[in-house]
Structure formats: C-alpha cells, structure tokens
C-alpha cells in the first residue's frame, strides 16, 4: 500500500497533516531550497507532539556533495530521534564517497537518498546505496519552478526506478511538485510513498502554510491502509473511480473514457527483420467506468484518461512485442488492474 508523506515546517503544520491522515510527517523548510532543513529544536518539538502516532522524517538541507559535511549534518539530524533521515544526492563524482561516509550511520538509522528528476538522476547509484546500507531512495525535483516530477521523469521510466529499488530491498518514494491529477497516474507503479508539499498548501504555494482542506483532498486520493487494530479506511469512492465496484451504485451508470489516435513508435512484429526497429502504432481505447456520483467535483470522482496513455507508454517501453493482439491484451489488463 502506498503511503502519504506530508512535508511540514513544524509542530503546527504537523498537527494539521496528522489530523488529515498523513502516514509520514516530513520536516523541511521550503523557503530554504528543495531540501531546506529545519532546526534540530523544531524536529525534537515535532517528534514530541506526534508522540509515536506516525513516523517522522527530516531532511539534511541542500548540502554540497562533500562526505564529511554530509556525514556531520546527517549525524546531527539523526540524533534528534527521527525515524528517517533524508539526504540529497546531487550530481557529483563524490556520490560514492558520500554514501560510504554515511555507512556507519546507516547501520543504526534509516537513511533515505534523494535523487533529483530534473538533474539527470543516475539510477545506477541504487546498488551502491544498498551496498552502503541505505534504507531507501526517492526521486524529487530540485528546482521547483522547473516543473513537476512527470515533466522530467516520464511515466514509462518510473517502473524501472521502482522495480530496481525494490529488488535491492530499498524503500522507494516519489515526490516533486505532485498535484492531485498525478496521484492516480503514479499509484499503479506502487511506490512505498508519495510525498507532498505544494499540493497541501492550496493556492498559497509550497512556501505558504498547509491547509486542512488540501490535506484532506490528497488523503482521499491516496487509498489509506487500515490503522493498526482499526477498521479499514479505504475510500471506496476512489477505488470505484479506478475500476473497482465496492460501494458504487449501479443505477448511476458508467462514464465512457475515450483515447483515440494515440500514436507511438513501437517495437512490434513476428518477423526477424522487424526486430530492432520501431513501427508507428495507433491506439484507440474505450473504457466504461462505473460512476460514483452524479455531481463530480474533483479528481476523487473521475477516472484519469492519463492512466490509459501512461499504461500504453509503460508497456511499449518494456521492449519488443511479437503480436498486436498480445499488445492489446496487455493494455486491457493494465487498465483493468489500475
């Protein structure tokens, strides 16, 4: 189950996020950069407020890739008692040295490496991070004005990152100016968590304050796992909008979703001469999706047609496909599953 990570600036925002159902509370100062750090005093006060109700993570800041600098700051953050320490890995020849310097800390604290989608991330770092006992890896964006995660890391590349990380037993997350329409597009890839900041702040932007209303909307879009010892709190309106039937009223009928004349270069064909080459393939998809309300208001109540196009791109990116019939079956299966 994908968890919701909410980035907050301190105790007041942490309480709002926690009350709104956030699974992980992440401490950062958005005014100080992509991974701007808050004070250790703020971290300790927030941990005290949360009192074990949710895991807490904190970032180390936008630090230069110098092993001793990063190690010292990570040690300082870890000493506050946070559950996770997030460390930015900016492009640098020192990446391996920085990871090695952190290995003693990684033996006793859960470290999360943050790679940046808008800075040509090197996913070949993942085995090295796992080798130095990192707990997880995530992708974020460094320059918030440069666009969202999906502007820099197209959907067809995301499974490669997530699958590689999970194969190395790394926890894996996605973040980067995520908005409500991004959520149904990313959930099919099953990251361990999705991280939010700007989307929790409403119209005030990521440097503003988070709002309870915005937190609630994001919470409803990320199906919530049942709390320990409690009843399931999965939002079946959301699941119904994504093709599941529990909680729906069949008398509402269906929405018809069209994707037409969607053309991609595809490696397809049974002949030997067709291997290693692409051919233009046109996709036409019609999906009937159960309605959940007569009055749709936002992304909670509709099926995103982007899921269909993302699925096609993801399947095509896997490599050569022998038959068009097999391709059609794979597309249909992806849509029904997601």
N, C-alpha and C positions, 0 to 999 in steps of 0.2 A: 504494500500500500504506500502510495506517495504521500509524504508529509508536507505540511505547510510551514515554511520558515518565514518569520516576520522580523525584519530588521528595525530596531528601535534605538532611540538615543539615550534612554534612561528609564527610571522607575515609572514615571507617569505613562509613557507610551507602552512600556512593558505590560502594565496592568490592562490597558485598553486591548492590546493584542491578545493577551492571555484570556481575557473575558470574552473576546471574539472567537476563541477556539484555536488560536495558533498552536502548532505542535512543538515548534522550536523557537525560542527567543534569541535573536542575534543582535549583539550590541555593536553599533558603529556610529560614526559621526559623518553624515552625508555631506556636511559643509567642508570637510577636510579631505575629500577625494573619494575615489571608488571604494577604498577600504580604510577610510579615516577612522582612527582609533579613538575611543572614549577613554577617560581617565580610569585608573585601576579602582579609585574610590567609587566611581559610578558603577563599575562592574560588580564590586562587592555589595553595594547597596541593592542593586537589582537582583543579585543572587539571593540575598536575604529576603527581599519582597516575594520572590517567586517561591521560595521555600520548598523546592523539590517538585512543584506542580508541572514543570516542563523542563527539558534540557535547555541549557544556556550555552551559546557560543559567543565568541568575541574575536574581532579582527585585530591584527597587529599594526595596521597602518600601511600607507603606500611607501614602503621602505626600499632603499637601494639594495640590489642583489649582492650584498656583502655578508658572507657567512657569519661573522661574529656579531654584526649589527642585528641580523635577523634572529640569531640564536638568543641574544640577550633580551630582545623585546618579547620573543615567544615565551621565554622563561618567566619574564615579568607578568605577562598575561596569564600564563598557566598557574602562577602562584595565587591568583585570586580564587581559584577553585572552580573555574568554568568547566563545562563538560567537553567543549570543543574549542580549539584554538585555530583560527583561520589565517593562513599565511599566503600572501600574494606571491606568485611566481611569474615575474615579468620576464620577457625575453632576455636571456643573458647566457653567456658562456659559463657563468658561475652557478647555474642551476644545480648541477650535481654536487658541487661543493657545499652549497647551502643546505641541500637535503641531508647530506652526510653530517653536517654540523648539528642538525636537529635530531639525529637518530637517538641519542641518549634521552632526550626529552620525549620523543615519540614512544619510548618504551614504557612511559608512565602516564602520558597524556595523549588524548585523541587529537591528532593534528590533521587538519584539512588543507590541502593545497588548492589554491585558487588560480586557475588559468584564465586567460582573457581572450574571448572570441574575436575581439577587434584588434588584437595584436599578434595575429598569426600563431595561435597556440600550437605547441608541439606535443601531440598526444603520445609520442614515443617516450615522453618523460614518465608515463604511468608505471611501467615496470620498475624504473629506478625509484620512484616514490614508494611503491610497495616494498621494494627491497630494503628501504631505509625505515620501514615500519610505520609509514603514514597510515592513518585510519581511513582517509577518504580523499576525494578530489572533486572539484566542481568547476563549472565554467561560468564566468560572469563577463561583464563588459567594463573596460577601464575608462573609456570616455563616454559619459552618459549622453552627451549631445550627439554622438555619432550613430545612434540608433539602438534598436532592441537586439536581443540575443539572436533572433531568427534573421535579422538583417545581415549578420556576419557568419552565422553558423546555420546553413540551410538544413531543413528537416532530414534530408537524406544522409547527412553526415552525423547526425546525433546518435543513431543506434551504434555506429562504430565506436564512438567515445564511451557510451554507457556500457555496451557489452564488454569492451576491453577492460574497463574499470572493474566491473563485476567479476570478470574472470580472474582478476587479481585480488579478489576479496576486498576491494575498496568500496566504501560507501560513496555514492555518486549523486551530485546535485546539479541543478540548472538554475541560473539567475541571469539578470541583465535587463533591467527596464521592462520586465514582463508586465503585460497587461491582460485584462480579462480574456480577450479572444485568443491569447497564446495558450491558455491553460488546456482547453480540450485538444489542442494540437500537440502538446507535449506529454500529456498523460499516457497516450498509447506506448510511449517509449519506456515507461515505468522507471523514472528516476526515483531515488530514495527520498528526495525532497525537491520542492520548488521554492525559490527564495524571492521575496517581495519587499520593496521599499516604496518606490514612487506610486505604485498602484494602491497602496494603503493610505496615501495622503490626499486622495481626491484631486481637486483642481489646484491645490497648493503646490504640487510637485514634490520631489523627493527631499528637498531641504525644508519643506513645511512640516507640520505636525500630522501624525496619522489620525484617521477618523474612524470611529466605531462602525459607521455605516460602510465605509470602504473595506474594512477588515472583514465584516460580515459577508459582503459580496464575494470576496476572494475565497473565504472559508467555504461558502456554499458551492463554489466551482471546483474545489478540490475535495473529493469524497472523503469524509472523515472516518478514520478507523475507530472502532469502539474503544472507549476508555477501559482501562484495566478494571475488571469487576463490574462494568456497567453494560447497559444495553447498547446495541449498535446505533450509531447516529448517522449512518449513511443517508444522504439526501437522495431519495429515490426519484425525485423530480429530475435531478441531474442525470441519474442513470437512465431514466426513461428517455430523456432527450438524446442520449447517446446510444439508443437502440435497445435498451432493456425494458421489460414490461412491468415489473412490480410497481404498484402504486399508481398506475395510469388508469384512466377512464376510457375504455374502448369507444364510448359514444362520441368522444371528441374527434375521432378520425385520425388522419395522418397528414403530415406535411410532405410534399414531394420536392426532393432536392435534385437539381439538375447540374451536371457538369458536362459541358458539350464542347467539342472541337478543341480538346486539350491535347496538344501535340508535344511529344518528347522524342529525342533520339534514343533508340532502344537497341541493345544487342540482342537480336532475336533471329531465329531460323534454325532449321534442322540440317541444312546442307553445310558441308565443311567450309565452303567459300564464304558463308555468312558469319562465321566466327571471327572475332576480332574487328568487326565493323558494326556501325550503327545504321539503323533504318528509321525513318520518321514513322511514328505510330500515333494514330489519333485515337483518343479515348472519349467515349460517350458513356456516362454513368447516370442512372436514375435510381434514387433511393427513396423508399417510403418510410418515414419515421413517425412513430406514434407521437401525437401531440400531448403536452402536459398541461396546457392552459389555453383558454380562448383568447387570452389577453397577454401575449408575450411582451416582456418589458426589457429584458437584457439577455446576456449570454447564458443565463441559467435555464432559459426556456426554449432554446433553439439548438439545432444540430448544426455545427460549423461545417460548411462545404469545404473548408480548408483541410479538414481531416481526410477527405477523399483524395484531394490533389497531393497532399503530403504522403499519403499511403502509396499512391502510384509512383511518386518520385523515389520513395524509400525502396520499393520493390525493384524498380528499374536499376537502382544503384547497386544492387547485390551482384549484378553480373549477367552473363548470357542466359537467355531463356529459350528453350527449344521450340515451344509451340505457343501460338497466340491464345489457344484455348487454356493452356496452363497459366498464362499471364492473367487472363480474365478471371480464372478461379482464384488466383492469389489475391487479386484486387478485391473480389467479392468477399473473400474470407477476412481480409484486413478490415474492411468496412463493417462487417457484421460483428467482429470482435471489439471494435473500438467506437 
